């Protein structure tokens, strides 16, 4: 194992874990997950839907994620 790529061991404690769970459950993460889900659906399965999304709205969805 290359020692130069090894980072110091993170000391986890209950405060760090609680803060992480609060961040994951936050509104910003939920919004991001929703945007990504919609983008992936329209990019991968959109051709199966009779109501297709136009390029403008797909680009706007991508911009919202970025």
C-alpha positions as CSV (number, residue, x, y, z in Angstrom):
1,X,0.0,0.0,0.0
2,X,1.3,3.4,-1.0
3,X,1.8,5.4,2.2
4,X,1.6,8.8,0.3
5,X,-2.1,8.0,-0.6
6,X,-3.0,7.1,2.9
7,X,-4.8,9.8,4.9
8,X,-4.8,10.0,8.7
9,X,-7.5,8.0,10.3
10,X,-10.7,9.9,11.0
11,X,-11.8,9.8,14.6
12,X,-15.5,9.4,14.5
13,X,-17.6,10.3,17.4
14,X,-21.3,10.6,18.1
15,X,-21.3,14.4,17.3
16,X,-19.9,13.9,13.8
17,X,-22.3,11.1,13.1
18,X,-25.3,13.1,14.3
19,X,-24.2,16.1,12.2
20,X,-23.8,13.9,9.1
21,X,-27.3,12.4,9.5
22,X,-28.8,15.9,9.9
23,X,-27.1,17.0,6.7
24,X,-28.3,13.9,4.8
25,X,-31.8,14.5,6.0
26,X,-31.8,18.2,5.1
27,X,-33.8,19.9,2.5
28,X,-30.9,20.6,0.2
29,X,-29.9,16.9,-0.1
30,X,-33.5,15.9,-0.7
31,X,-33.8,18.5,-3.4
32,X,-30.6,17.4,-5.0
33,X,-31.7,13.7,-4.9
34,X,-35.0,14.6,-6.5
35,X,-33.4,16.6,-9.3
36,X,-30.9,13.9,-10.0
37,X,-33.7,11.2,-10.0
38,X,-35.7,13.2,-12.5
39,X,-32.7,13.9,-14.7
40,X,-31.7,10.2,-14.8
41,X,-35.2,9.2,-15.5
42,X,-35.6,11.6,-18.5
43,X,-32.1,10.8,-19.8
44,X,-32.4,7.0,-19.6
45,X,-36.1,6.1,-19.7
46,X,-37.6,9.3,-21.2
47,X,-38.0,7.7,-24.6
48,X,-40.5,5.2,-23.1
49,X,-42.8,8.0,-21.9
50,X,-45.4,9.4,-24.4
51,X,-45.0,12.8,-22.9
52,X,-41.4,13.6,-23.6
53,X,-39.3,16.4,-22.1
54,X,-37.9,18.9,-24.5
55,X,-34.2,19.8,-24.7
56,X,-34.7,23.2,-23.0
57,X,-36.3,21.7,-19.9
58,X,-33.7,18.9,-19.7
59,X,-30.9,21.4,-19.9
60,X,-32.6,23.5,-17.2
61,X,-32.8,20.4,-15.0
62,X,-29.1,19.8,-15.5
63,X,-28.3,23.4,-14.7
64,X,-30.4,23.1,-11.5
65,X,-28.3,20.2,-10.4
66,X,-25.0,22.0,-11.1
